């Protein structure tokens, strides 16, 4: 329903001019032809008789596009008021307001003298004035007399949307800020604020004094004040006054709206605006990094102790006491406030991050626990020994006795590349957490078997591993996925998937393994099976681990890239990596744990097997469990190799512009890459730098680009460098008939050639190249090429495909490749090709000329012309067959290699 209201006659001044109900809003008006509380028939009878007209003033009348748009608008919105009697016994009357659509009686009047139409108090007319300049005498004259004033963009907007000419109680130049509600804070210059308010109204926006949920944007001069804090909590965009001024400059642009995120982002208020920071307790490198980020985010910095500082950021782990007592105007905050402000892209509240001395009981307890996990001093080592002594005195089954050092921990198993990782389980954290209550308090003997102790160590490392996975999820993944983050999402969904992958699946399966191990150890006996637990979850391990391990390098690269490119993500990592739960480890260091876990479990199972008697049924089960882990890790390694191979093919596709899509295939792998220089006219001009990508079944030929194209930008906003190579040909290896090893001479060095028969050619072609890289050995490269050609065409004599040949017999030479004359010749060829190509695009098509001649010819002339064209076409075909670029080779190269079907030359 429309925005209507009922007011007493005593409080209403003129019709609608001073009513805040309409408050320059355009969308919140009625489109009905009825009054509130009336039937349609009654409303139509009560409509006032008003003459509607539109007047173009000055330059607006000379704008043809504006006149044409105005003629397309047939209806305009008109404010109307109905006065009705009040309730029974009430002396005051009620006024019902509404907006109705009326036909425009006079669509276009043009004048240079607004005084003849500008009587705003004439109720016989509803006149809309169109002005191009809102800072002119005409505007002042009309505004003082309460006339309706709009700008050309409003007319163009209504015409494009096929909407009625909109109503606003204030002069409206454009719809640049339509449906926006703004609030101001931090302004001290009233004239500046008044000017900004007028501009907002002229662009269709509204102004509110108090901040509420209806506010869409906060215009702030500083990061202080209650309004700023509320806007941060509610996620309302906080912008500088320059945003309004820039939007006013672009007010005449069609289809432009000030709320566009791309336009709005550059005017966000930086988190450290009006803040002067100092840093205490940081290393020189970290301090320089924080000072650089302070400047980048709108602040400035001074040395500690300067009276002008507003904030002193303290490294709470190294600073035990402040060098002086902070004044009331100085905030002494922990570094988490600094990084939290950058993460939110808004100044965080200082009350939550005030620095306090590390003498509280909670702080002492946290430091004590942290020291157990990082025993790097004599005092901490003594505390660790005391803790171990205390743990060994316990008689309950949980906490368990401390693990002993395994003699076999120094040995590794041969289980593929994944097991080459030399690591041992980190038990420090397990010791610190070993005081967790057990499900049972059954007493045990003071001395347990070696098999029990190693099984208990498996449980402790598993518990530690599960805690690490939980930290990754709870401290990093879940907060990053949380909706409604202040400042918007820190990372894109694709980046989240790349970084964390299958961590939730790995966490779920190891949580169950940990639970089963705990049950076994709680009710321990020597015939309890540990191997059954691993066998039980072997299939789930196969499903969970390969996707994560295979893409771990990509995950790590994504973290490094995002940390460099996204300050908010860098701040997020700084905050969370400094928490005790992380044990001073980075996210990358935590994410490598799943890569190391399965080899560690295999070592522990092997150690348990050594301490298991031969008559124990679990010995065979343990062997099966170890074998199942071997299969899992072998599967991971095979998938990893396949994934890396596919990634190499994708890299080729991105590197070569115009690379065919059918290069991507699950059975294809990249074998070798060779940098060469073309020596003939095929497959490209002599002297071109050519890169050969040898795959197991085809050869991709690409040349160096002559001109770099624009960078590619992905939907995620990531830019990729332009491809340096241009696709020439993707040739199946079955098309290579012979590989020629050209002998080194004074005229030809380090060269080779390929005898090729494409399916579209009747004769063999010669592709000759010179190896450009010194690291490529010609003999090894040619043997590799021949081996894969032989595999493709199912031949066993791969070495026989290489033939040593004198380069002079094939007119191949590497002499003068880098001479000035050779370079000039190549440049002329490139230029001539461009000219020919441009001419072919601009000339008149031959078929059009033929139609013209055929239309004005006799039947005899038509036959004569067709026969002549056929003769010309035949000769041109013959000329193409004898092109100098095609070398006629001796028949010995063609002997028994032409028996293969033409279908074998097509890529699948």
BASE-336764 format. One line per 4 residues: their letters; for each residue y, z, x of C-alpha. Coordinates in steps of 0.25 Angstrom, whole numbers. Example, Ala and Ser with C-alpha at 12.3 -4.5 7.8 and 13.67 -1.06 7.14 Angstrom:
// BASE-336764
AS = -18 31 49 ~ -4 29 55
This chain:
// BASE-336764
XXXX = 0 0 0 ~ 14 -2 4 ~ 23 8 11 ~ 30 13 -1
XXXX = 37 26 -4 ~ 44 34 -15 ~ 58 40 -12 ~ 68 47 -20
XXXX = 81 39 -23 ~ 89 50 -17 ~ 83 48 -3 ~ 83 33 -3
XXXX = 96 26 2 ~ 94 11 2 ~ 82 3 -2 ~ 73 3 10
XXXX = 82 2 22 ~ 81 17 26 ~ 68 20 21 ~ 58 25 32
XXXX = 46 20 24 ~ 48 6 29 ~ 53 10 43 ~ 52 -4 48
XXXX = 37 -6 45 ~ 33 -19 40 ~ 18 -18 38 ~ 18 -6 29
XXXX = 25 -12 17 ~ 20 -17 4 ~ 16 -31 1 ~ 15 -29 -14
XXXX = 25 -33 -25 ~ 24 -20 -32 ~ 31 -6 -32 ~ 23 7 -29
XXXX = 18 12 -42 ~ 21 -1 -50 ~ 12 -11 -56 ~ 14 -26 -51
XXXX = 21 -31 -63 ~ 31 -19 -63 ~ 33 -22 -48 ~ 36 -36 -50
XXXX = 46 -34 -61 ~ 53 -23 -53 ~ 55 -32 -40 ~ 70 -34 -37
XXXX = 77 -47 -38 ~ 80 -50 -23 ~ 84 -62 -16 ~ 76 -63 -3
XXXX = 81 -71 9 ~ 80 -72 24 ~ 92 -75 33 ~ 91 -81 47
XXXX = 103 -76 55 ~ 108 -84 67 ~ 98 -88 77 ~ 87 -85 67
XXXX = 92 -96 58 ~ 91 -106 70 ~ 76 -103 73 ~ 68 -114 67
XXXX = 55 -106 69 ~ 60 -94 62 ~ 66 -102 50 ~ 52 -109 48
XXXX = 45 -96 49 ~ 54 -90 38 ~ 52 -101 29 ~ 37 -98 29
XXXX = 40 -84 24 ~ 41 -83 9 ~ 40 -68 6 ~ 48 -56 12
XXXX = 46 -41 10 ~ 57 -35 2 ~ 59 -19 0 ~ 60 -15 -14
XXXX = 63 -2 -21 ~ 59 3 -35 ~ 67 15 -41 ~ 59 23 -51
XXXX = 61 36 -59 ~ 56 48 -53 ~ 46 58 -59 ~ 49 64 -72
XXXX = 60 74 -71 ~ 65 69 -57 ~ 79 64 -56 ~ 77 56 -43
XXXX = 71 42 -44 ~ 60 36 -35 ~ 61 24 -26 ~ 49 16 -23
XXXX = 49 6 -11 ~ 41 -6 -8 ~ 40 -19 -1 ~ 38 -32 -9
XXXX = 36 -47 -5 ~ 47 -56 -11 ~ 48 -71 -9 ~ 59 -75 0
XXXX = 70 -83 -8 ~ 78 -88 3 ~ 69 -90 15 ~ 79 -94 26
XXXX = 94 -92 26 ~ 102 -95 40 ~ 115 -88 43 ~ 124 -84 55
XXXX = 132 -75 46 ~ 124 -63 41 ~ 135 -57 34 ~ 133 -66 22
XXXX = 119 -61 20 ~ 119 -47 26 ~ 123 -39 14 ~ 111 -29 15
XXXX = 115 -22 2 ~ 114 -34 -7 ~ 102 -31 -15 ~ 101 -45 -20
XXXX = 95 -51 -7 ~ 84 -46 2 ~ 88 -53 15 ~ 81 -54 28
XXXX = 89 -57 40 ~ 82 -64 52 ~ 90 -61 66 ~ 86 -65 80
XXXX = 95 -55 86 ~ 94 -40 82 ~ 106 -37 91 ~ 117 -45 85
XXXX = 129 -43 75 ~ 121 -49 64 ~ 110 -39 66 ~ 120 -28 66
XXXX = 126 -33 53 ~ 113 -34 45 ~ 107 -21 50 ~ 119 -13 46
XXXX = 118 -19 32 ~ 103 -16 31 ~ 98 -30 31 ~ 84 -34 34
XXXX = 83 -40 48 ~ 72 -47 54 ~ 69 -55 67 ~ 63 -69 69
XXXX = 50 -63 73 ~ 48 -56 60 ~ 49 -69 53 ~ 40 -76 62
XXXX = 30 -65 61 ~ 30 -65 45 ~ 29 -80 45 ~ 17 -80 55
XXXX = 10 -69 47 ~ 14 -76 33 ~ 19 -62 29 ~ 32 -59 21
XXXX = 45 -56 28 ~ 43 -42 32 ~ 52 -30 28 ~ 58 -20 37
XXXX = 69 -10 35 ~ 74 -12 49 ~ 77 -25 56 ~ 65 -31 61
XXXX = 65 -41 72 ~ 50 -43 75 ~ 36 -37 72 ~ 34 -33 87
XXXX = 31 -18 84 ~ 26 -20 70 ~ 17 -8 65 ~ 21 0 77
XXXX = 26 15 76 ~ 34 20 88 ~ 38 34 93 ~ 47 37 105
XXXX = 47 49 115 ~ 55 52 127 ~ 67 45 124 ~ 81 51 128
XXXX = 90 39 126 ~ 92 37 111 ~ 99 24 112 ~ 87 18 119
XXXX = 77 24 109 ~ 86 19 98 ~ 85 5 104 ~ 70 5 105
XXXX = 69 10 91 ~ 77 -2 85 ~ 68 -11 93 ~ 56 -5 88
XXXX = 61 -7 74 ~ 65 -21 76 ~ 51 -24 80 ~ 44 -18 68
XXXX = 41 -4 74 ~ 43 10 68 ~ 48 22 75 ~ 43 36 73
XXXX = 50 49 78 ~ 37 58 78 ~ 24 54 85 ~ 12 52 75
XXXX = -1 44 73 ~ 8 33 67 ~ 15 30 81 ~ 9 18 87
XXXX = 17 19 100 ~ 25 29 108 ~ 37 25 116 ~ 39 35 127
XXXX = 49 37 138 ~ 41 48 145 ~ 27 54 145 ~ 32 68 140
XXXX = 33 73 126 ~ 24 76 114 ~ 24 62 108 ~ 19 56 121
XXXX = 8 66 121 ~ 4 63 107 ~ 4 48 110 ~ -5 50 121
XXXX = -15 59 113 ~ -15 48 101 ~ -16 36 111 ~ -3 30 106
XXXX = 3 20 115 ~ 15 26 123 ~ 25 15 128 ~ 38 14 135
XXXX = 51 9 128 ~ 49 -4 136 ~ 38 -8 126 ~ 48 -9 115
XXXX = 58 -16 123 ~ 48 -26 128 ~ 43 -28 114 ~ 57 -31 109
XXXX = 58 -42 120 ~ 46 -49 114 ~ 50 -47 100 ~ 51 -62 97
XXXX = 37 -65 103 ~ 27 -70 92 ~ 14 -62 90 ~ 19 -51 99
XXXX = 17 -36 96 ~ 22 -24 104 ~ 9 -17 101 ~ 0 -27 109
XXXX = -7 -18 120 ~ -5 -28 131 ~ 10 -28 129 ~ 10 -13 126
XXXX = 2 -8 138 ~ 13 -11 149 ~ 23 -2 142 ~ 14 11 141
XXXX = 20 23 146 ~ 13 27 159 ~ 7 41 160 ~ 16 46 171
XXXX = 29 41 166 ~ 40 51 170 ~ 30 59 178 ~ 32 63 193
XXXX = 19 67 199 ~ 15 74 211 ~ 1 76 217 ~ -5 88 223
XXXX = -19 90 231 ~ -23 75 231 ~ -27 67 243 ~ -17 57 249
XXXX = -26 45 243 ~ -27 51 229 ~ -13 55 229 ~ -8 41 232
XXXX = -17 36 221 ~ -11 45 211 ~ 3 42 215 ~ 0 28 214
XXXX = -5 29 200 ~ 6 38 196 ~ 16 27 199 ~ 7 17 192
XXXX = 7 26 179 ~ 22 28 178 ~ 24 40 186 ~ 30 44 200
XXXX = 26 55 210 ~ 32 64 220 ~ 27 74 230 ~ 22 88 225
XXXX = 33 98 224 ~ 44 88 219 ~ 52 94 208 ~ 52 81 201
XXXX = 37 80 199 ~ 32 82 184 ~ 18 83 188 ~ 10 88 199
XXXX = -5 82 199 ~ -14 92 206 ~ -28 89 212 ~ -34 102 206
XXXX = -47 101 215 ~ -39 102 228 ~ -26 110 224 ~ -29 125 223
XXXX = -15 129 220 ~ -2 122 218 ~ 9 123 229 ~ 20 127 220
XXXX = 21 132 205 ~ 24 120 196 ~ 37 120 188 ~ 37 119 173
XXXX = 41 104 174 ~ 29 101 184 ~ 15 98 178 ~ 4 102 188
XXXX = -8 94 183 ~ -22 91 188 ~ -25 77 192 ~ -33 75 179
XXXX = -19 74 172 ~ -15 62 182 ~ -28 54 180 ~ -29 58 165
XXXX = -15 52 163 ~ -18 39 169 ~ -31 38 161 ~ -24 40 148
XXXX = -13 32 152 ~ -4 43 147 ~ 2 56 153 ~ -9 67 150
XXXX = -4 80 145 ~ -2 90 157 ~ -7 103 150 ~ -21 99 151
XXXX = -21 96 166 ~ -12 107 172 ~ -17 112 186 ~ -22 126 187
XXXX = -28 133 199 ~ -43 132 201 ~ -46 147 199 ~ -50 147 184
XXXX = -65 151 182 ~ -68 137 176 ~ -62 130 188 ~ -70 139 197
XXXX = -83 136 190 ~ -80 121 191 ~ -77 122 205 ~ -90 129 208
XXXX = -99 119 200 ~ -92 108 207 ~ -95 114 221 ~ -110 114 218
XXXX = -110 99 216 ~ -101 97 228 ~ -106 106 239 ~ -98 101 251
XXXX = -93 114 257 ~ -100 127 263 ~ -95 135 252 ~ -101 126 242
XXXX = -114 125 249 ~ -115 140 249 ~ -113 140 234 ~ -123 130 232
XXXX = -134 138 240 ~ -131 150 232 ~ -133 142 220 ~ -146 137 225
XXXX = -150 151 228 ~ -147 156 214 ~ -154 144 208 ~ -167 147 215
XXXX = -167 162 210 ~ -168 157 196 ~ -181 159 189 ~ -179 150 177
XXXX = -184 136 176 ~ -170 131 174 ~ -162 130 183 ~ -172 125 192
XXXX = -174 129 207 ~ -166 120 216 ~ -172 107 221 ~ -178 106 234
XXXX = -175 94 244 ~ -186 84 242 ~ -192 78 255 ~ -194 65 248
XXXX = -179 64 244 ~ -176 56 257 ~ -186 45 254 ~ -184 33 245
XXXX = -193 25 236 ~ -194 10 237 ~ -190 6 223 ~ -180 -5 225
XXXX = -165 -6 228 ~ -162 5 218 ~ -170 15 226 ~ -163 12 239
XXXX = -152 22 234 ~ -153 34 243 ~ -150 46 235 ~ -155 60 231
XXXX = -152 67 219 ~ -140 76 219 ~ -144 90 215 ~ -132 98 217
XXXX = -127 96 203 ~ -141 99 198 ~ -140 112 206 ~ -127 116 199
XXXX = -132 113 186 ~ -146 119 188 ~ -141 132 180 ~ -143 125 167
XXXX = -151 133 157 ~ -166 128 155 ~ -173 126 142 ~ -183 137 147
XXXX = -182 149 155 ~ -197 149 159 ~ -198 156 173 ~ -205 148 184
XXXX = -211 151 197 ~ -202 153 209 ~ -208 142 216 ~ -210 128 209
XXXX = -218 116 214 ~ -211 105 221 ~ -214 95 210 ~ -206 104 200
XXXX = -195 105 210 ~ -194 90 211 ~ -195 88 196 ~ -184 99 194
XXXX = -175 91 204 ~ -178 78 196 ~ -173 86 184 ~ -160 91 191
XXXX = -156 77 196 ~ -159 71 183 ~ -150 82 176 ~ -139 79 187
XXXX = -140 64 184 ~ -139 66 169 ~ -127 75 171 ~ -121 64 179
XXXX = -123 53 169 ~ -117 63 158 ~ -105 64 167 ~ -104 49 167
XXXX = -105 48 152 ~ -96 60 148 ~ -86 60 159 ~ -84 44 160
XXXX = -91 35 150 ~ -88 43 137 ~ -73 46 140 ~ -71 31 144
XXXX = -77 27 131 ~ -70 37 122 ~ -61 30 111 ~ -47 33 110
XXXX = -44 35 124 ~ -29 38 128 ~ -24 25 133 ~ -35 17 128
XXXX = -49 14 134 ~ -50 16 149 ~ -61 6 151 ~ -66 -6 143
XXXX = -79 -6 136 ~ -85 -16 146 ~ -81 -8 158 ~ -87 5 152
XXXX = -100 -2 150 ~ -100 -8 164 ~ -97 6 170 ~ -107 15 162
XXXX = -117 5 158 ~ -130 12 154 ~ -126 26 158 ~ -128 32 144
XXXX = -143 26 144 ~ -146 32 158 ~ -140 46 154 ~ -148 46 141
XXXX = -162 43 148 ~ -159 53 159 ~ -155 64 150 ~ -169 63 143
XXXX = -176 62 157 ~ -168 75 161 ~ -172 82 148 ~ -187 78 150
XXXX = -187 83 165 ~ -180 96 160 ~ -192 99 150 ~ -202 96 161
XXXX = -196 106 170 ~ -193 116 160 ~ -208 117 157 ~ -213 113 171
XXXX = -228 112 175 ~ -234 103 186 ~ -240 94 176 ~ -227 90 170
XXXX = -224 75 171 ~ -211 71 177 ~ -215 57 178 ~ -217 55 163
XXXX = -202 58 161 ~ -197 46 170 ~ -208 37 164 ~ -203 41 150
XXXX = -189 35 153 ~ -192 24 162 ~ -189 13 152 ~ -176 19 148
XXXX = -173 20 163 ~ -176 5 164 ~ -166 2 153 ~ -155 11 157
XXXX = -154 10 172 ~ -154 -5 176 ~ -141 -9 168 ~ -133 2 174
XXXX = -139 1 189 ~ -137 -15 188 ~ -122 -14 184 ~ -119 -1 192
XXXX = -111 -9 203 ~ -103 -16 191 ~ -101 -2 185 ~ -95 3 198
XXXX = -86 -9 200 ~ -81 -8 186 ~ -77 7 189 ~ -70 3 202
XXXX = -63 -8 195 ~ -58 0 183 ~ -54 11 191 ~ -45 2 199
XXXX = -39 -6 187 ~ -38 5 177 ~ -30 17 180 ~ -35 25 168
XXXX = -50 23 172 ~ -46 28 186 ~ -39 40 181 ~ -51 42 171
XXXX = -61 42 183 ~ -52 51 191 ~ -52 62 180 ~ -67 62 178
XXXX = -72 60 192 ~ -64 73 196 ~ -72 81 186 ~ -83 90 190
XXXX = -93 83 182 ~ -92 71 191 ~ -94 79 204 ~ -83 72 211
XXXX = -90 58 209 ~ -84 45 204 ~ -89 38 192 ~ -96 27 201
XXXX = -103 38 209 ~ -108 44 196 ~ -113 31 190 ~ -121 28 203
XXXX = -130 39 199 ~ -139 31 189 ~ -141 21 200 ~ -147 32 209
XXXX = -154 40 199 ~ -167 32 198 ~ -170 32 213 ~ -168 47 213
XXXX = -177 49 201 ~ -188 41 209 ~ -187 50 221 ~ -188 62 213
XXXX = -200 57 206 ~ -207 53 219 ~ -204 67 224 ~ -210 73 212
XXXX = -223 64 213 ~ -224 69 228 ~ -225 84 223 ~ -235 80 211
XXXX = -249 82 214 ~ -259 71 212 ~ -266 77 201 ~ -253 79 193
XXXX = -252 68 182 ~ -237 67 184 ~ -240 61 198 ~ -244 48 192
XXXX = -233 49 181 ~ -223 51 193 ~ -228 38 200 ~ -226 30 187
XXXX = -212 36 185 ~ -208 32 199 ~ -214 18 197 ~ -206 17 184
XXXX = -193 21 191 ~ -197 10 201 ~ -198 0 190 ~ -185 5 184
XXXX = -177 3 197 ~ -184 -10 200 ~ -180 -15 187 ~ -165 -10 190
XXXX = -165 -17 203 ~ -170 -30 197 ~ -160 -29 186 ~ -150 -26 196
XXXX = -153 -39 204 ~ -152 -47 192 ~ -139 -41 187 ~ -133 -43 201
XXXX = -138 -58 201 ~ -132 -60 187 ~ -119 -54 192 ~ -119 -63 204
XXXX = -120 -75 194 ~ -108 -70 185 ~ -100 -68 198 ~ -102 -83 201
XXXX = -98 -87 186 ~ -85 -79 188 ~ -83 -85 202 ~ -85 -99 198
XXXX = -75 -105 188 ~ -83 -114 178 ~ -96 -109 182 ~ -107 -113 171
XXXX = -111 -102 162 ~ -126 -106 163 ~ -125 -101 178 ~ -128 -87 171
XXXX = -143 -86 169 ~ -152 -74 170 ~ -162 -81 180 ~ -151 -86 189
XXXX = -147 -78 202 ~ -137 -81 213 ~ -144 -84 226 ~ -133 -88 236
XXXX = -118 -92 237 ~ -113 -102 247 ~ -99 -106 251 ~ -98 -121 255
XXXX = -88 -132 257 ~ -91 -145 250 ~ -93 -157 259 ~ -94 -169 249
XXXX = -89 -173 236 ~ -99 -166 228 ~ -100 -156 221 ~ -85 -155 224
XXXX = -75 -161 234 ~ -77 -160 249 ~ -71 -147 255 ~ -72 -139 243
XXXX = -76 -124 244 ~ -89 -124 236 ~ -98 -111 233 ~ -112 -113 230
XXXX = -119 -103 222 ~ -134 -104 223 ~ -142 -98 211 ~ -157 -98 210
XXXX = -157 -111 202 ~ -144 -117 203 ~ -132 -119 212 ~ -117 -116 207
XXXX = -107 -125 215 ~ -92 -120 214 ~ -80 -124 222 ~ -68 -115 226
XXXX = -57 -116 215 ~ -44 -124 219 ~ -36 -116 209 ~ -37 -102 204
XXXX = -37 -100 189 ~ -32 -87 182 ~ -40 -74 183 ~ -50 -71 172
XXXX = -47 -59 163 ~ -59 -53 156 ~ -58 -46 142 ~ -58 -33 149
XXXX = -45 -36 156 ~ -52 -38 170 ~ -47 -50 178 ~ -57 -58 186
XXXX = -52 -67 198 ~ -52 -82 196 ~ -65 -89 199 ~ -63 -94 214
XXXX = -74 -106 212 ~ -75 -118 203 ~ -88 -122 197 ~ -93 -136 202
XXXX = -108 -137 198 ~ -120 -128 194 ~ -132 -136 200 ~ -146 -132 197
XXXX = -154 -131 210 ~ -164 -142 205 ~ -153 -152 207 ~ -153 -150 222
XXXX = -162 -160 228 ~ -160 -157 243 ~ -153 -147 252 ~ -147 -154 264
XXXX = -145 -146 277 ~ -134 -154 284 ~ -135 -153 299 ~ -123 -147 306
XXXX = -115 -158 314 ~ -101 -159 319 ~ -97 -165 306 ~ -105 -156 297
XXXX = -107 -141 298 ~ -115 -131 290 ~ -117 -141 278 ~ -128 -144 268
XXXX = -129 -153 256 ~ -137 -153 243 ~ -143 -165 237 ~ -141 -164 222
XXXX = -145 -172 210 ~ -138 -168 197 ~ -144 -172 184 ~ -132 -180 180
XXXX = -132 -189 193 ~ -141 -200 197 ~ -140 -198 212 ~ -141 -186 222
XXXX = -128 -179 225 ~ -125 -173 239 ~ -118 -159 239 ~ -114 -155 253
XXXX = -108 -142 257 ~ -104 -134 270 ~ -106 -119 270 ~ -93 -112 271
XXXX = -98 -98 274 ~ -103 -94 287 ~ -112 -83 281 ~ -121 -94 275
XXXX = -132 -99 283 ~ -134 -114 279 ~ -149 -114 281 ~ -152 -101 273
XXXX = -143 -106 262 ~ -150 -119 261 ~ -164 -113 261 ~ -159 -103 250
XXXX = -154 -115 242 ~ -167 -123 244 ~ -176 -112 240 ~ -169 -110 227
XXXX = -169 -125 224 ~ -184 -126 227 ~ -186 -114 217 ~ -178 -121 206
XXXX = -186 -134 208 ~ -199 -127 210 ~ -201 -132 225 ~ -208 -124 236
XXXX = -202 -132 248 ~ -188 -127 248 ~ -186 -129 263 ~ -189 -144 261
XXXX = -177 -146 252 ~ -168 -144 264 ~ -165 -156 273 ~ -157 -157 285
XXXX = -148 -169 285 ~ -137 -175 293 ~ -124 -173 286 ~ -119 -187 291
XXXX = -129 -194 283 ~ -123 -188 271 ~ -109 -189 275 ~ -107 -174 275
XXXX = -97 -168 284 ~ -90 -155 286 ~ -79 -160 295 ~ -64 -158 292
XXXX = -67 -150 280 ~ -55 -141 282 ~ -46 -152 287 ~ -32 -154 281
XXXX = -36 -169 277 ~ -49 -164 270 ~ -41 -153 262 ~ -30 -163 258
XXXX = -41 -173 254 ~ -47 -162 245 ~ -33 -158 239 ~ -31 -173 236
XXXX = -45 -174 229 ~ -41 -161 221 ~ -28 -167 217 ~ -33 -180 213
XXXX = -44 -173 204 ~ -33 -165 197 ~ -24 -177 194 ~ -36 -185 189
XXXX = -40 -174 180 ~ -26 -172 175 ~ -25 -187 172 ~ -39 -187 165
XXXX = -34 -176 155 ~ -21 -183 152 ~ -24 -198 151 ~ -27 -204 137
XXXX = -42 -204 134 ~ -49 -218 136 ~ -55 -218 122 ~ -41 -218 116
XXXX = -37 -230 124 ~ -50 -237 120 ~ -48 -235 105 ~ -34 -240 106
XXXX = -39 -253 113 ~ -51 -255 104 ~ -42 -253 92 ~ -34 -266 96
XXXX = -45 -275 101 ~ -53 -286 95 ~ -68 -284 94 ~ -70 -294 107
XXXX = -60 -286 115 ~ -67 -273 111 ~ -81 -278 116 ~ -74 -283 129
XXXX = -68 -270 132 ~ -80 -262 129 ~ -89 -270 139 ~ -78 -269 150
XXXX = -78 -254 148 ~ -93 -253 149 ~ -92 -261 163 ~ -81 -251 168
XXXX = -90 -239 164 ~ -102 -245 171 ~ -95 -247 184 ~ -89 -233 183
XXXX = -102 -227 181 ~ -108 -234 193 ~ -96 -229 201 ~ -99 -215 198
XXXX = -113 -216 202 ~ -109 -221 216 ~ -98 -211 218 ~ -96 -207 233
XXXX = -98 -193 230 ~ -113 -195 227 ~ -121 -197 239 ~ -134 -206 238
XXXX = -145 -198 246 ~ -157 -204 252 ~ -169 -204 243 ~ -177 -194 251
XXXX = -168 -183 245 ~ -173 -188 231 ~ -188 -189 234 ~ -196 -179 225
XXXX = -185 -171 220 ~ -182 -179 208 ~ -194 -176 200 ~ -188 -164 193
XXXX = -184 -165 179 ~ -169 -166 176 ~ -170 -154 167 ~ -172 -145 179
XXXX = -158 -147 183 ~ -152 -140 171 ~ -148 -125 172 ~ -154 -115 162
